[in-house]
């Protein structure tokens, strides 16, 4: 996070990602310096450990929350989610209801996982949830259409690489950051290598 801050990267919110992908609305002067920071699952340490760093460096991030895990041990509580949203540096996305891999579900089951998660987040956080993060990055050929039907504007996979509109808004790639990654390796990820 300190490297992103030091290098002058602009960290996007989900709404900004959508505008970049659909309208090429890139912040002025940041054409090669934008990133979208995401955390999967909604662990409590996103609040206790990651958020203080994000706040100190004024970086935006998005948490993909498994809604069945809200208010369970080691996971974010409703109050923590509300506090994060109020601070405006952290956005909350859907990571489905139960984190079941979508490629093991039929169309109706996928729709329930996606729509119920989105509905709960919208109601409890008073937001319009536009981003779905596929559990474990797995999905079926029908999943993008189901995600759109459930009301999402875009979705993330775990396919490695930089996201771009040519992948389709519901099959966007992501770069995985691993613990203890060197600055050199992290810079290679940022460049798409």
C-alpha positions as CSV (number, residue, x, y, z in Angstrom):
1,X,0.0,0.0,0.0
2,X,2.9,2.3,0.7
3,X,4.3,1.6,-2.7
4,X,1.0,2.5,-4.4
5,X,0.9,5.7,-2.3
6,X,4.5,6.6,-3.0
7,X,4.2,6.0,-6.7
8,X,1.0,8.2,-6.9
9,X,-1.5,5.5,-7.9
10,X,-5.2,6.5,-7.8
11,X,-7.3,3.9,-6.2
12,X,-10.8,3.4,-7.7
13,X,-14.2,2.8,-6.2
14,X,-16.5,0.3,-7.9
15,X,-18.5,3.2,-9.5
16,X,-15.2,4.6,-10.9
17,X,-14.2,1.2,-12.2
18,X,-17.5,0.9,-14.0
19,X,-17.0,4.4,-15.6
20,X,-13.4,3.6,-16.6
21,X,-14.6,0.4,-18.3
22,X,-17.7,1.7,-20.0
23,X,-16.8,5.4,-20.7
24,X,-13.0,5.5,-20.4
25,X,-13.4,8.1,-17.7
26,X,-9.9,7.9,-16.3
27,X,-8.9,10.5,-13.6
28,X,-6.8,13.2,-15.3
29,X,-3.1,12.6,-15.2
30,X,-3.6,9.0,-13.9
31,X,-3.8,7.2,-17.3
32,X,-1.2,4.6,-16.3
33,X,-1.6,4.9,-12.5
34,X,-5.0,3.5,-11.5
35,X,-5.7,0.4,-9.5
36,X,-8.7,-1.3,-7.9
37,X,-7.9,-2.8,-4.5
38,X,-10.1,-5.7,-3.5
39,X,-10.3,-8.0,-0.5
40,X,-12.3,-11.2,-0.6
41,X,-14.5,-12.8,2.0
42,X,-14.9,-10.0,4.6
43,X,-12.6,-11.0,7.4
44,X,-12.5,-8.9,10.5
45,X,-8.9,-8.0,10.0
46,X,-10.0,-6.0,6.9
47,X,-11.4,-3.6,9.6
48,X,-8.8,-3.9,12.4
49,X,-5.6,-4.2,10.3
50,X,-6.2,-3.1,6.6
51,X,-8.5,-0.2,7.2
52,X,-6.0,1.9,9.4
53,X,-3.4,1.6,6.6
54,X,-5.9,2.6,3.9
55,X,-7.0,5.6,6.1
56,X,-3.4,6.7,6.8
57,X,-2.6,6.6,3.1
58,X,-6.0,7.8,1.8
59,X,-6.5,4.7,-0.4
60,X,-9.8,3.3,-1.5
61,X,-10.5,-0.5,-1.4
62,X,-13.4,-2.8,-1.9
63,X,-14.4,-5.8,0.3
64,X,-16.2,-8.7,-1.3
65,X,-18.5,-9.8,1.6
66,X,-19.9,-13.3,2.0
67,X,-23.3,-12.2,3.5
68,X,-23.9,-15.4,5.5
69,X,-20.7,-14.7,7.3
70,X,-21.6,-11.2,8.6
71,X,-21.6,-11.2,12.4
72,X,-19.9,-14.5,12.7
73,X,-16.5,-15.2,14.4
74,X,-13.5,-13.6,12.7
75,X,-15.7,-11.9,10.1
76,X,-16.9,-8.4,9.7
77,X,-20.0,-7.3,11.7
78,X,-22.8,-5.2,10.4
79,X,-21.6,-2.3,12.6
80,X,-18.1,-2.6,11.2
81,X,-19.4,-2.7,7.6
82,X,-21.5,0.5,8.3
83,X,-18.5,2.2,9.9
84,X,-16.3,1.4,6.8
85,X,-19.0,2.6,4.4
86,X,-19.4,5.9,6.4
87,X,-15.7,6.7,6.1
88,X,-16.1,6.5,2.3
89,X,-12.7,4.8,1.7
90,X,-14.1,1.3,1.7
91,X,-16.8,0.0,-0.6
92,X,-18.7,-3.3,0.0
93,X,-19.3,-5.7,-2.9
94,X,-21.1,-9.1,-3.0
95,X,-19.1,-12.3,-2.7
96,X,-22.5,-14.2,-2.7
97,X,-24.5,-15.5,0.2
98,X,-22.6,-18.7,1.1
99,X,-19.4,-18.6,-1.0
100,X,-20.4,-21.7,-2.8
101,X,-18.5,-22.1,-6.1
102,X,-21.0,-21.1,-8.8
103,X,-19.8,-23.8,-11.2
104,X,-21.4,-26.3,-8.8
105,X,-24.8,-24.6,-8.9
106,X,-27.7,-24.6,-11.4
107,X,-29.0,-21.3,-12.8
108,X,-31.7,-20.8,-10.2
109,X,-29.3,-21.5,-7.3
110,X,-26.8,-19.1,-8.7
111,X,-29.5,-16.4,-9.0
112,X,-30.5,-16.9,-5.4
113,X,-26.8,-16.7,-4.2
114,X,-26.3,-13.5,-6.2
115,X,-29.6,-11.7,-5.7
116,X,-30.0,-12.5,-2.0
117,X,-26.5,-11.3,-1.2
118,X,-27.0,-8.1,-3.2
119,X,-30.4,-7.5,-1.6
120,X,-29.0,-7.9,1.9
121,X,-26.1,-5.5,1.3
122,X,-28.4,-2.9,-0.3
123,X,-30.9,-3.0,2.6
124,X,-28.4,-3.2,5.5
125,X,-25.9,-0.7,4.1
126,X,-28.4,1.5,2.2
127,X,-26.3,1.2,-1.0
128,X,-26.6,0.1,-4.6
129,X,-24.3,-2.9,-4.9
130,X,-23.0,-3.0,-8.4
131,X,-20.1,-5.4,-8.1
132,X,-20.1,-9.2,-7.7
133,X,-16.8,-11.1,-6.9
134,X,-17.2,-14.8,-7.9
135,X,-16.4,-17.2,-5.1
136,X,-12.9,-18.7,-5.7
137,X,-13.2,-17.0,-9.1
138,X,-15.2,-19.9,-10.5
139,X,-18.4,-19.5,-12.6
140,X,-20.3,-21.0,-15.5
141,X,-20.9,-19.6,-19.0
142,X,-24.4,-18.6,-17.7
143,X,-23.0,-16.7,-14.6
144,X,-22.4,-13.4,-16.4
145,X,-26.0,-13.3,-17.6
146,X,-27.3,-14.3,-14.2
147,X,-25.2,-11.6,-12.5
148,X,-26.6,-9.0,-14.9
149,X,-30.1,-10.3,-14.2
150,X,-29.5,-10.0,-10.4
151,X,-28.7,-6.3,-10.9
152,X,-24.9,-6.2,-10.9
153,X,-23.0,-4.0,-13.4
154,X,-19.8,-6.0,-13.4
155,X,-18.1,-9.0,-11.9
156,X,-14.5,-10.1,-11.1
157,X,-12.9,-13.5,-11.6
158,X,-9.5,-14.7,-10.4
159,X,-8.1,-15.0,-13.9
160,X,-4.7,-13.4,-13.7
161,X,-4.1,-10.2,-15.6
162,X,-5.2,-6.6,-15.8
163,X,-8.9,-6.0,-16.2
164,X,-10.2,-4.4,-19.4
165,X,-13.5,-4.0,-21.1
166,X,-12.6,-6.5,-23.9
167,X,-12.9,-9.3,-21.3
168,X,-16.6,-8.5,-20.8
169,X,-17.9,-6.6,-17.8
170,X,-18.8,-9.9,-16.0
171,X,-15.5,-11.7,-16.6
172,X,-12.9,-9.2,-15.5
173,X,-9.4,-10.4,-14.6
174,X,-7.5,-9.6,-11.3
175,X,-3.9,-9.7,-10.1
176,X,-3.4,-11.7,-7.0
177,X,-1.1,-10.2,-4.3
178,X,0.5,-12.7,-2.0
179,X,2.0,-12.1,1.4
180,X,5.6,-10.9,1.6
181,X,5.6,-10.1,-2.2
182,X,8.7,-8.0,-3.1
183,X,8.3,-4.5,-4.5
184,X,9.8,-5.7,-7.7
185,X,7.2,-8.5,-8.1
186,X,4.4,-6.1,-7.1
187,X,5.5,-3.6,-9.7
188,X,5.5,-6.4,-12.3
189,X,1.8,-7.2,-11.4
190,X,1.0,-3.5,-11.7
191,X,2.4,-3.5,-15.3
192,X,0.5,-6.7,-16.2
193,X,3.4,-9.1,-16.2
